[in-house]
Amino acid sequence: MRVFKGFLIAFSLYSKIPMPNVPWEKEDMQYQLIFFPWVGGVIGLLLYLWSLVAENYSIGNLCYVLVGVAIPLLVTGGFHMDGFMDTMDAMHSYKCREEKLKILKDPHIGAFAVLMLVLYGLIYTAAFSEITYGLVPICGMGFFLARALSGIGVLKFPGAKKDGMLHSFSDSVSGEKKGGICFTLYVELVLCVLLMIWKQPVFGTVAVVSQVLTFVYYYFKSKKEFGGITGDTAGYFVAMSECVMLVALAVCNHLVG
């Protein structure tokens, strides 16, 4: 029952998909991270279905691209983009670590958050416009992989703060259960990677490598800037991982094609 509650909490927290209202008890929160990647799986499935509709009914390319870009935002409600914008504000403040952490907590947005969001949107949209229908399944699985990596980072990377949602979750997970949750995420990650490479060896490998490299960059960048990760930087990673993957696939598509 607690595992099922974890599923409901994960989709209630990380998506806008309607879910039954259940109380969020500390014990139930331990399992929500297991189902975090499946939010990405839903995004991938919807993108794939949309690509089938666009291909079979001759939807215009502009409409196809804009709806394809909108699907992740519609599913998540921009949950990760909020963290991306806060992180951009903090990183571009060039202040000391303590001040950067304060900026992460500030509910207001600054100029750099807006500028970097616009830049992100332009690059993301441009990259998605170069993704052919045949590459959409790889992209969809990439959304799953980004969240599996993010979940592992939450459990394995040092935290920058002693408060906030990420700290509350980490604090709620006991040692034995933490190992089990982490193992489950590793299994999900490995299966996703194998499926991506089996589906399309070249493009699948490119997508995986690009996301793993982004994960490594995220670890060192977070330690350097903030002394560890936060809930906002976790959202920043998911957003960056997806965008870098699309850019890598778009470049590879032109080189191979």
C-alpha positions in Angstrom: 0.0 0.0 0.0 2.8 2.4 0.8 4.5 1.7 -2.5 1.2 2.5 -4.3 1.0 5.7 -2.3 4.5 6.5 -3.5 3.3 6.1 -7.0 0.4 8.5 -6.4 2.7 11.0 -4.7 5.2 10.9 -7.5 2.7 11.7 -10.2 1.0 14.3 -8.0 4.3 16.0 -7.3 6.1 15.8 -10.6 3.2 16.0 -13.0 -0.1 17.6 -13.6 -1.8 14.3 -14.3 -4.9 14.1 -12.0 -4.4 11.6 -9.2 -6.4 10.6 -6.1 -5.8 12.8 -3.2 -3.9 10.9 -0.5 -2.1 12.1 2.7 1.6 12.5 2.3 3.0 10.7 5.2 6.8 10.5 5.8 6.9 6.7 5.2 5.0 7.0 1.9 7.4 9.7 0.6 10.3 7.1 0.7 8.9 5.3 -2.4 7.9 8.2 -4.6 11.4 8.5 -6.2 11.0 5.0 -7.7 8.2 6.2 -9.9 9.7 9.6 -10.8 11.2 8.2 -14.1 7.8 7.0 -15.2 6.6 10.6 -15.4 9.2 10.8 -18.1 7.8 7.6 -19.6 4.4 9.2 -19.9 5.9 12.2 -21.7 7.7 9.9 -24.0 4.6 7.9 -24.8 2.6 11.1 -25.5 5.4 12.4 -27.8 5.4 9.1 -29.7 1.6 9.1 -30.1 1.7 12.7 -31.3 4.4 11.8 -33.8 2.2 9.0 -35.2 -0.7 11.4 -35.5 1.5 14.0 -37.2 3.0 11.5 -39.6 -0.2 9.8 -40.6 -2.3 12.9 -40.9 0.2 15.1 -42.5 0.3 17.7 -39.7 2.4 20.7 -40.6 5.9 20.8 -39.3 5.4 24.0 -37.3 2.4 22.6 -35.5 4.2 19.3 -34.9 7.2 21.0 -33.4 5.3 23.4 -31.2 3.0 20.8 -29.8 5.9 18.4 -29.3 7.8 21.1 -27.3 4.6 21.8 -25.3 3.9 18.2 -24.3 6.6 18.0 -21.5 5.5 21.3 -20.1 1.8 20.3 -20.1 2.6 17.0 -18.4 4.9 18.5 -15.7 3.4 21.9 -15.4 6.9 23.4 -15.8 8.0 21.8 -12.5 11.6 21.4 -13.6 11.8 24.7 -15.4 11.1 26.5 -12.2 14.3 24.9 -10.8 16.2 25.7 -14.0 15.3 29.3 -13.7 16.2 29.6 -10.0 19.5 27.9 -10.7 20.3 30.2 -13.6 19.6 33.2 -11.4 21.9 31.9 -8.7 24.7 30.8 -11.0 24.7 34.1 -12.9 24.8 36.2 -9.8 28.5 35.5 -9.4 28.1 36.0 -5.6 29.4 33.8 -2.8 28.0 30.4 -2.1 25.7 31.5 0.8 24.2 34.3 -1.4 23.6 31.9 -4.2 21.7 29.5 -1.9 19.6 32.5 -0.8 18.8 33.3 -4.4 17.6 29.7 -4.9 15.1 30.2 -2.2 13.9 33.6 -3.5 10.4 33.2 -5.1 11.1 36.1 -7.4 12.7 35.7 -10.8 15.6 37.8 -12.1 16.7 38.9 -15.5 19.1 36.0 -16.0 16.3 33.5 -15.3 14.2 35.0 -18.1 17.1 35.4 -20.5 18.3 31.8 -20.0 14.7 30.5 -20.3 14.3 32.2 -23.6 17.7 30.8 -24.8 16.8 27.4 -23.6 13.5 27.5 -25.4 15.1 28.5 -28.6 17.7 25.8 -28.5 15.3 23.1 -27.4 12.7 24.1 -30.1 15.4 24.2 -32.8 16.8 20.8 -31.8 13.4 19.2 -31.7 12.6 20.5 -35.1 15.5 18.4 -36.4 14.3 15.2 -34.8 12.7 12.9 -37.3 9.7 10.7 -36.5 12.0 7.7 -36.2 14.0 9.2 -33.4 11.0 10.1 -31.2 11.1 6.8 -29.3 14.7 7.4 -28.4 13.8 10.9 -27.2 10.9 9.5 -25.2 13.1 7.0 -23.4 15.6 9.8 -22.8 12.9 11.6 -20.7 12.7 8.5 -18.6 16.5 8.2 -18.3 16.9 11.9 -17.3 14.6 11.3 -14.3 16.3 8.0 -13.3 19.7 9.8 -13.3 18.2 12.7 -11.3 16.7 10.3 -8.7 20.1 8.6 -8.3 21.7 12.0 -7.9 19.2 12.9 -5.1 20.2 9.7 -3.2 24.0 9.8 -3.9 25.1 13.4 -4.3 25.7 15.6 -1.3 23.0 18.1 -0.4 23.7 21.8 -0.3 21.1 22.7 2.4 19.7 21.3 5.6 16.1 22.3 4.6 13.9 22.2 1.6 12.0 19.4 -0.2 15.0 17.5 -1.3 16.5 17.4 2.2 13.1 16.4 3.7 12.9 13.5 1.3 16.5 12.4 1.9 16.0 12.6 5.6 12.8 10.5 5.4 14.7 7.5 3.7 16.3 5.1 6.1 19.6 3.4 5.3 18.2 0.0 4.3 15.3 1.4 2.3 17.6 3.9 0.7 19.7 1.1 -0.7 16.6 -0.6 -2.1 15.3 2.5 -3.7 18.7 3.3 -5.2 19.0 -0.3 -6.5 15.5 0.0 -8.2 16.5 3.2 -9.9 19.7 1.6 -11.1 17.7 -1.3 -12.6 15.3 1.2 -14.3 18.3 3.1 -15.6 20.1 0.0 -17.0 17.0 -1.4 -18.6 16.3 2.0 -20.2 19.8 2.3 -21.5 19.8 -1.2 -23.0 16.4 -0.6 -24.6 17.6 2.7 -26.2 20.8 1.1 -27.6 18.9 -2.0 -28.8 16.3 0.1 -30.5 18.8 2.2 -32.4 22.5 1.5 -31.6 24.0 4.7 -32.9 21.3 7.2 -31.8 20.6 5.4 -28.6 24.3 5.5 -27.7 24.5 9.2 -28.5 21.5 10.0 -26.4 22.8 7.9 -23.4 26.3 9.4 -23.6 25.0 12.9 -23.8 22.9 12.5 -20.7 25.6 10.8 -18.7 28.0 13.5 -19.5 25.4 16.1 -18.5 25.0 14.2 -15.2 28.7 14.3 -14.5 28.8 18.0 -15.3 25.8 18.6 -13.0 27.6 16.9 -10.1 30.8 19.0 -10.4 29.0 22.2 -11.2 26.6 21.9 -8.3 29.5 21.1 -5.9 31.4 24.1 -7.2 28.6 26.6 -7.1 26.5 25.5 -4.1 28.4 22.8 -2.3 26.0 20.1 -3.3 22.6 19.7 -4.9 19.1 21.1 -4.0 15.6 20.5 -5.3 16.2 23.4 -7.7 19.4 22.0 -9.1 17.7 18.6 -9.6 15.1 20.4 -11.8 17.9 22.2 -13.6 19.6 18.8 -14.4 16.4 17.3 -15.8 15.8 20.3 -18.1 19.5 20.4 -19.2 19.7 16.7 -19.7 16.7 16.7 -22.0 17.9 19.7 -24.0 21.4 18.3 -24.4 20.0 15.0 -25.6 17.9 16.7 -28.3 20.8 18.7 -29.5 23.1 15.7 -29.6 20.5 13.7 -31.6 19.8 16.5 -34.0 23.6 16.9 -34.7 24.0 13.1 -35.1 21.0 12.9 -37.3 22.6 15.4 -39.8 26.0 13.7 -39.6 24.7 10.2 -40.1 22.0 11.3 -42.6 
